[in-house]
Amino acid sequence: MDQAANYITKEKREELLKELEDLKGPKRKEILASLEYAKSLGDLSENAEYHQTREDQGKLEGRIVKIEKILQSSETVSGGGGDLIEVGSNVIVQKVGSQDKRTYTIVGSEEADMGKGKVSNRSPFGEALFGKKKGENVSFTAPGGKVNYKILDVS
């Protein structure tokens, strides 16, 4: 697995496809209806509702383009399961000198969320873990200084 490639999980791909369908269907129709209404109010040069709706339309179209680009340029992974840590792997680590154990899932940068335990494969922590095995130690530089972890389990 190439660490530099763009990855998304199967679940994230399905979520993006659902969002894209919603944006291209009901959301687009809703904005077009709002534009028609705003146009009917008259003078467009001083029509705040028209300008806001045009701005909303630009954001919607921008999001559609972004999602389509993500879907086209990303490789879908179904999950780890091997001995080596890769995108989709669940990893249990313990900070050296601590009894605190934490579980993380290695994901592509599009779905990273530390609050949910999802670490980007391109983050310093993700890069340190990538390609390692159970029992190995990893270290990386965090904003607070160098951090060392022991890999307790990989699934």
C-alpha positions in Angstrom: 0.0 0.0 0.0 1.4 3.4 -1.0 1.3 5.8 1.9 1.3 8.8 -0.4 -1.9 7.8 -2.2 -5.3 9.1 -1.3 -7.4 6.6 0.5 -11.0 6.5 1.8 -12.8 3.7 3.5 -15.8 2.0 2.0 -18.1 3.7 4.5 -16.7 7.1 3.6 -17.2 6.5 -0.1 -20.8 5.5 0.5 -21.3 8.6 2.7 -19.8 10.8 0.0 -22.0 9.2 -2.7 -25.1 9.8 -0.7 -24.1 13.4 0.0 -23.4 14.0 -3.7 -26.8 12.6 -4.7 -28.5 14.9 -2.2 -26.5 17.9 -3.4 -27.2 17.3 -7.1 -30.9 16.5 -6.5 -32.9 18.2 -3.8 -30.4 20.8 -2.7 -29.8 22.0 -6.2 -33.5 22.2 -6.9 -34.0 24.1 -3.6 -31.4 26.7 -4.6 -32.8 27.1 -8.1 -36.3 27.7 -6.6 -34.8 30.3 -4.2 -33.0 32.0 -7.1 -36.3 32.2 -9.1 -38.1 33.7 -6.1 -35.2 36.2 -5.5 -35.3 37.3 -9.2 -39.0 37.9 -8.9 -38.4 40.5 -6.2 -37.0 42.9 -8.8 -33.8 44.9 -9.0 -31.0 42.4 -8.7 -28.2 45.0 -8.0 -29.7 45.7 -4.5 -31.4 42.4 -3.8 -29.6 40.8 -0.8 -31.6 37.6 -1.0 -30.5 37.1 -4.6 -26.9 37.7 -3.8 -27.0 35.3 -0.8 -28.7 32.6 -2.8 -26.0 33.0 -5.5 -23.3 32.7 -2.8 -25.0 29.5 -1.5 -25.2 28.2 -5.1 -21.5 28.7 -5.5 -20.7 26.9 -2.2 -23.0 24.0 -3.3 -21.3 23.7 -6.7 -17.9 23.9 -5.1 -18.8 21.1 -2.7 -20.1 18.9 -5.6 -16.8 19.4 -7.4 -14.8 18.6 -4.3 -16.7 15.4 -3.6 -16.4 14.3 -7.3 -12.6 15.0 -7.2 -12.3 13.0 -3.9 -14.2 10.0 -5.4 -12.2 10.0 -8.6 -8.8 10.4 -7.0 -9.1 8.1 -4.0 -8.6 4.4 -3.6 -11.2 2.6 -1.5 -9.9 0.4 1.3 -12.0 -2.1 3.2 -9.9 -2.3 6.3 -6.6 -3.6 7.6 -6.6 -7.1 9.1 -3.0 -7.9 8.3 0.1 -7.8 10.5 1.4 -4.5 9.0 -0.3 -1.2 9.9 -1.9 0.3 6.8 -5.0 2.4 6.0 -7.9 0.7 7.5 -6.0 -0.9 10.3 -7.1 -0.6 13.9 -4.2 -0.1 16.3 -3.9 -0.3 20.0 -1.0 1.8 21.3 0.4 2.7 24.7 2.4 5.8 25.4 5.8 4.8 26.7 5.9 5.5 30.5 2.1 5.4 30.8 -0.5 2.8 31.5 -3.0 4.6 29.2 -3.9 2.5 26.1 -5.7 4.0 23.1 -7.2 2.6 20.0 -6.9 4.3 16.7 -8.0 3.6 13.1 -5.7 4.6 10.3 -7.7 6.5 7.6 -7.1 8.7 4.6 -6.7 12.4 5.2 -10.3 13.1 4.1 -11.8 11.3 7.1 -9.3 12.0 9.8 -10.9 12.9 13.1 -8.9 12.5 16.3 -12.0 13.0 18.4 -13.3 9.7 17.0 -9.9 8.0 17.0 -9.3 8.3 13.3 -5.8 9.2 12.5 -4.7 10.3 9.0 -2.0 8.2 7.3 -0.3 11.5 6.4 -0.2 12.9 9.9 3.1 12.6 11.8 1.5 9.9 14.1 0.0 8.1 11.1 3.3 8.2 9.2 5.2 6.8 12.3 2.7 3.9 12.6 2.5 3.1 8.8 4.1 -0.2 7.9 4.9 -1.1 11.5 3.9 -4.3 13.4 2.6 -5.4 16.8 5.4 -5.1 19.4 7.3 -2.3 17.7 8.0 1.1 19.2 7.4 4.3 17.2 8.2 7.9 17.9 7.3 11.2 16.2 7.5 14.9 16.9 4.3 16.4 18.2 3.8 20.1 19.0 4.7 19.3 22.6 7.9 17.5 21.7 8.9 14.0 20.9 6.4 11.2 21.7 7.0 7.5 22.0 4.4 4.7 21.7 4.5 0.9 21.8 2.2 -0.9 19.4 0.2 -3.4 21.5 -2.1 -4.8 18.8 -2.9 -4.5 15.1 -6.1 -5.7 13.4 
